[in-house]
């Protein structure tokens, strides 16, 4: 559960959680099916699983650094399974999504750790 602040409310208005989750579900469950490639190999994501937003941020940086200013969102696929000493673990994996300032999905990265 996250604490709502004026800043997080503005962030939610600019890039709603529901939009991120829908984009991620569409990405995973179309095309090559429900398979995600991690460094350790392919995993299968069930059609019905939880998607829990872990963090969302607006990153302001120079236009020639990384993606320039953008939104970065981290989602726990399968939900958060446990938290050990502040380290979050997802049931299946995490997905980091980067969005442009125009709210267009730029790229994604799947990993076992955040």
CORLIN-V915345 format. One record per backbone hydrogen bond with DSSP energy under -1.0 kcal/mol. NH is the residue of the N-H (numbers start at 1). CO is the residue of the C=O. If there is no record, write none. Layout:
BEGIN
<<NH	CO> <NH	CO>>
END
This chain:
BEGIN
<<9	5> <10	6> <11	7> <12	8> <13	9> <14	10> <15	11> <20	16> <21	17> <22	18> <23	19> <24	20> <25	21> <26	22> <27	23> <28	24> <29	25> <36	43> <38	41> <41	38> <43	36> <45	34> <52	76> <54	74> <55	74> <57	72> <59	70> <65	62> <68	65> <70	59> <71	99> <72	57> <73	97> <74	55> <75	95> <76	52> <77	93> <78	50> <79	76> <81	89> <82	89> <84	87> <87	84> <89	82> <91	79> <92	77> <93	77> <94	111> <95	75> <96	109> <97	73> <98	107> <99	71> <100	104> <103	100> <106	98> <107	98> <109	96> <111	94>>
END
